[in-house]
Amino acid sequence: MANEKYDLIVRNGEVIDGTGASRLTADIGVHGDRISALGNLSEASGEVEFDAANRMVAPGFIDVHTHDDHALLSKPDMSYKTSQGVTTVVAGNCGVSLAPLRFTGDRPPPPLDLLGNGYKFPHMSDFFDAIDANPAATNAALLCGHTTLRVGAMDNLKRPATDNEINQMRDQLAEALDAGVVGMSTGLAYEPAKPAPTSEVLKLAELLGPAGALYTTHLRNEGNDIVKSLEEAFRIGRESDTGVVLSHHKVTGKENFGRSEETLEIIERIRKDLRVDLDVYPYVAGSTVLQKWRLGEARRVIITWSVPEPEAGGRDLNEIAEDWGCSVDEACDRLQPAGAIYFMMDEADVQRIIKYEHSMIASDGLPHDHHPHPRLWGTFPRVLGHYSRDLNLISLEDAVHRMSGKPASVFGLAGRGEIKEGNFADLVVFDPATIIDTADFDDPIKPAAGIDAVYVNGRAVWRDGAATDARPGKALRRAA
């Protein structure tokens, strides 16, 4: 509009709007926290202007699989996310959420200790209120973790919950849903949740459908029994009448390499009568707490942190055992509690899952690790640079859609994920020729290349290779 004055104008960029549609050259005008114009704004002016010539302008990326619960308050600049174009995170995955967390002692049991220490919120509304009062640089949607519920209700996690304990968990989940969580997550592969039978999860999940909330799951098994574990997830989705999101979909262990063909065929068939989506990270290695049973699946293990042996962070487990003159099992015991990176997937499976049209891109990064997996800093630029531009595995428009429009739709994040008038001004400007991850397994804490600017709710949170002081993020509550 001629002579219009905007708070922000991003000019001359190639706009990829997040829907999967072809790019177009356009200016973007922002008033406050909203996009108010998209088109030719050559006669308008902005309080702040950014020339995006020879750059792509996309909706801010939505990282649907994070463990950022604690970091939203303890590391509010969120530079490990904003530096790669992420403007919204979904926290509380794998059954592990910071609220409603109730435990005694100094540390919660693994894997809850992946979240870091220092905060304990007995009610989900308390956590939402804390984010409202102390905003981070990114927006945040929250999940309620099944493991967190178990820790709060049970005196012994090595058994199924009793009816009384399930009722306590249901009350806590109901409060979390009322507070605005987007769903419940499970981590049935982990010790505190492994004894939970399907029936226990179902008694909780039946609250999700009526609330319009999701069921997200770290499957009970991602190796030999992956099909059985998929069937369990689908049963929970059907019987609770809710959508299912399969967390960090993968097949692990050499004997299972190639089985993504089988799992994706099953998922595609099930999608005909059940809402099923999945997220994937673009690496052949995963990362979580140090667990002996995983060692047989992995061809290499790197320690990410250790409480009693902090100097072990970044070292190979085999080298540590050799230096200590002990077995790998004995080294594991000595390192505990600890975290690790496991090289346990095949590149062909990773590519096949990324290429699958219903996959969303997500990091599963662990922000409190001493020597984190490089996905914490590199996931989204790795897909845009390596897999889209260099390998031509998926188009740039499709990649952006899997990072923005699709996750916004799946998780019900209204007004996010697409560049259109009236939506929130979450934007990322990047150079398609140079965008790439620079973090690797030896040097994992490095910002990506090719990200020029990132805006959250109309305010710059990353410019010129550095985080700004702005903290415009919002707690995103599920619409009632």
N, C-alpha and C positions, 0 to 999 in steps of 0.2 A: 504494500500500500504506500502510495507516494507520501513523502514527508513524515511517515510514521516513525516514532521513536521507540526503540526496543531496549531492554536491559542488556541483551546479548544478541549479536548476529554472527552466525557461522556462515561465511560466504564461499561461493565458488566450488564447493565440494561435490564429489560424486556420492550421492546419497543412496545407501543401501538400507531400505526402510524396515527390515526385519521380518517382512512377510514372505520372503523368498522371491519377490518380484525383481525384475531387472533394475539395475541402478539408473538414476537420473541425475542430471546436473541441476542443483537448486541451492538457494540460500535458505537458512533456517532462522526465524525470528523468535525470540524468547521474551516473554513477560513474566517476571517472578520465577516460579518453578515450572511453568508450562510452556510448551511449544504453541505459539499463537499464529505463526505464518510459515508457509513452505512454498517457495517459488522464487520469482525474480524480485529481490528487495533492493535493487540498485539505487532506487531513489529514497530509500529509508536509511536511517542511521541507528547506530547502537551505542549505548553507554560503553560497552565492551564489544570489540569486533575481532574475529579470528578469520584470517584468510586461509581457507582449506583447499586452495588450488593444488591440483595434482595429488590430492588426498581423498581417502574414503571417509565418509561420515556415516556412522552406524548407531543404532540404539546401544546404550550401555549394556554390557554383557551381564547376564544373570547366571551366577555360579550356583547351581541347584544342589550341589553336594559339597558341603563344607563342614568344618568343625571349628567355626569362627566364634562360637558362643562367648567364650571368655575374652577373646581378642577384641570383640566389639567395644568392650569397656577398657581393657588393659593396653590395647594397641590401636587407639581410635583413628589414627591416620590411615590405617588399612593399606599401607603403601604396597604390600605384596599383592594386593588385589587391584587397586586403582592403577598401578603401573602397567597392568596388562589389559586394562579397559573394563574391568568389572565394576559395576555400579550398584549391584544388588546381590546379596548372598542369602542362601537358605541354610540356616544352621540347625543343629540338633539331629544330625543324621546317624545312622547305624545304631539306633537305640540309645544314643548317648546325647543327652541334652543337659544344659546347665540348670534347668528348672523343669519340674519341681524337685529339687535335689535335697534330700535329707539323709545324712549319714553321720556316724560317730567316728572319732579318730582324726588323724592328721591328713590322710589321703583317702579318696574314694577308691574302690577296687578297680583294677583294669577292666575294660578300656576307658572307664570314666576319667582316669588320670591323664588321658590324652588332652583333656580340655585345660589343663593347668590348674593351679590352686589360687585361692584368695577370694573367691566369690561363692556364695551359697544362697540360692533363692528357693525358699520352701514352696512358693506358689509361682506359677507362670506369670501371673499378673505383676508380681514383684519385678520379674526380669524385664517385661515390657516397659514398666514404669522407669526402670533404671536406664534403658536405652533412650526413652523419651527425654529423660532428664540430662543424659550425657550422650548426645548424638555422636555417632561415628562418621567417617567420611562416606561410607556406603549405606544404602538401605539394607534392612534385614527382615526377612521372613523367618519364622521359627517353627520347628517341629517339636513334638513332645516325644521323648525317648522311652521306649518300653523298658530298657535296662535301668534307666533312672527311676522309673516307677517301681520296679522290683526292689531296688536298693532301699527305697523309702518305706516299703511296706513289709519287707520280709527280714526275718532274723537269720535265715539260712538260705543262701542263693543256690545251693546244690540240689534243689528239689523243685517240683512243680509248686505253684502257689496254691494255698487253700482257698476255699470259697470266700472266707472273710478277708484274706489278703487281696484277692481279685477285686472284691468290692471296694477296698481302700484304693486300689489302683484305678478303678473306674471313677471314683469320686475325684481323684487327682486329674485324671484325663478329662473329665467333664469340665472341671475348672479351667484347664488349659484351653480346651475348645472354646469355652465362653470368653476367655481372655483374647483369643484371636489366632491361635496356632493354625497352620495350614494343613496339619495332619499329624499322624503318629508314625514314628520310625521304629524298626526293629534291627537288632544285630544278633541274630540267632546263632551265628558261628562263634560268638564269644562266651567265655565260661559263665558269666553271671546270668546269661539268657538261655544258654544251650539246654538246660533242664526243662525249660518251659515247653509244654506240649502245644500242639496246634490249637487245642481247645482253649488254653489260657489266652493265647493271642486273640482268638475269635471273640471271647467274652469282652475284650477291650475294643477290638476293631468294630464291633457292632454299633458303637457310638459314632463312628466316622461317617457312615452313609447319610444318616439324617442331618448331620451337621454340614454336609457338603465338603468334607475334608478327605485327604488322601491317605493311603497306606503306602509308605516307602520302606523298602526292606533290603538290608544286607543279608542275602540268602543264607540259609543254614549251612549250605555247602556249595562251593563254586568249582569243585573238582569232580571226582568220580560220581558223586550223587547229585549232580547239578539238576538233572531232569526231575528227580523226586522233589528237590527243593523248589524248583519252579512251580511244580504242581501244587505244593503247599501254599505258595504265595498267591496263585490264581484262585485256589479254594477260599482263602481268606478274603480276597477281593470280591468274589461272587457272593459269599454268604453275608458279607457286611455291606454289599451294594455300594462299593467305593472303587475309585480308580487306584491302580497299582503302579508304583514306580520302582523298577529294579535298579538298585544302587550299583554303581560302578560295574556294569555287566562285563563279565570276563569268564574265561575257562582257564583253570590253573593246573599246573603239573604237566610234565612232558607227555604223559600217557593220554592227556586230554587235548593236546594241540590239534586244532582243526575242528573241534566240536562246536565252535560258534556257528557253523553252517546248520547244525542240528538245532541248537538253541534258538537261533533267529527264525528258523522255519516254524518251530513250536510257538514262539511269540507271535509271529504273523498270523498263524491259524487262530490262536486264542483271541487276538484283537478283534475278530469278527463279532464276538459277543461280550467282550470285557475290555474296559479301558486299561490298556497296558502301555506304559512308556518306560524308558530306561535312560540312564546317563552312563558316560564312558570317559575315561581319561586317556590321553594319547601317549601311553608309555607301556613298556613290557614289564615294568616292575611296580609292585604295590608297596604300601607302607602302613604299618600299624604297630601294636605292641609286640614285644618279643615273645613268641610262642614256639615251644619246641616242636609241636606237631607240624608246623609250617616248614620246618627245615628240609623235610624230605621232598617238598614240592619245588624248592628253590635251587637254582644253579649258583647263585651268589647271594650273600646276605651282608648288608652294611648296617652297622649300629647307628641309630639316629640320636639316641640319648640313653643315659644310664644314671640312676640316682647314686648308687655307690661307687661307680667308676666313670665319672663325667668325661674323663679324657678319652674314653672309648668312642665318643661320638665322631662319626665320619670314617671309622676303621672297619675293615672286613672282619667278620666274625671268625673266619678260619685263621686269619693272621693273629687275632687276639689269643685264640686258643693255643696257637703254636708258641707265641711269646710267653704265655703263662705255663706252658708245658703240661697242658691238661686236655681233656676231650672237649669237643664242641658242646656237648650236653653240660659238662661241668662249667664251662665258660658262661653258658646261658644262665645257669643258677647263680653264679657270682655276679652277673650284670644286673639281675632283677632288683626292682622294676626297671624296665627298659623298653625302648622302641627299636624298630628295624625296618629296613627296606628289603623286599624279597623280589628277586628276579625270577618270575614264575610263569610268565605268559609268552605267547608266540606272536611275533610282529604281524603275521598274516591274519590272526584272529583279531588283533587290535584294529587293523585296517578294515576288516570286514564289518566290525561293530560300528566303527566311526562312519562307514559308508551307509549303514542301514538307515533308512529315511526317518525312522521314529526315534533315533538316538539324540539325546541332548549332550552337549559338551559340559564337563564339570571337572573340578580339580581334585576333590578329596584331599586337599592340602592340610597339613598339620602345623599350625603357626607357632606352636610352642616347642617344637623339636629343636635341639641344639644343632643338628646337621640334617635339615629337612630334605625330603624328596623334592627334586627340582620342579615338580608339578605345582608346588605352592606359588612359585613366581612365574612359571612358564607356560601353563596349559593352553591358554587361549591364543597367544601369539604362535605357539607351536602348531596348532591346527591351521591357523590362517596362513602361516608362512611355509611350514614344511609340508603338511598334508594337502592343503588347498593349492597354493601357488606352485610349489616345487614338484609335488607328486601328482597334482591334478586329480586327487582322489574324489574331492567334492568341489563344487563351484564356490566362489567367494560368497555369493548370495545365499547359497544353501548353508554354508558354514555359519554365517551371521545369523540366519534364521534359527539354527539349532542352539545359538548362544543367547537369543533374545526373544523373538516372537513366540517360538514354540514353548520355551520354559515359562514365559509369562502366561500363556494359555493354560498349560498343564497345571500350574500352581495357583491359578486364579489371581494373578497380580495385576489388578485393573489399572489401566493407564500407563503400563510399562511395556517394554519390549518392542514397540513399533514407533517409528518416527511419523507422527501425524498430528495435525492440529488438535489441541486439547489435551494431548498426552503430556506426561511429565517430561521435563527436559533432561533426561539421562542420555548422554551422548558420548561417543568416543570418536576421535579423529586419528586416523592412522595412515601410514604410507604403505600401500600394498606391495611396493617393490622391495622394501627393507624390513617389514615386520617379521620378527623371528624371536624365538626364545633364546636366551643366552645362558640361563642357569643350566647346570648339568650335575651329574652325581658327585663329581669332585668339588665343584664350586657352586652350590645350589642357591645361594642368596644373591641373585643378580637380577636387576630389572631387565625386561625385554627391550629389544630395539624396535623402533618404528612407531611407537605410540606418541603422538604429538600433544594431545590434550584429552582430558576426560572431565565431563561435567555431570554432577549429580544434582538433580532438582534445580538446574540452571546455574549452578556455581562450580567453578573450576576446582577440582580436587587433585589433579595431576597436570602440570605444565612444564615444558622445557626440561624434561628428565627428572623432575622432583615433585614430591608431594607439596601441596599448599597447606595453609593453616585452616582451610575451610572444613567444617564438619556438618554438612547439610543433610546427612542421611536421616531416614525415618524408619521407625518400626512399622512394618507392614502387617496389619491385622487382616485375617480372613474376613471377608464381608459376611455379615450375618444372613 
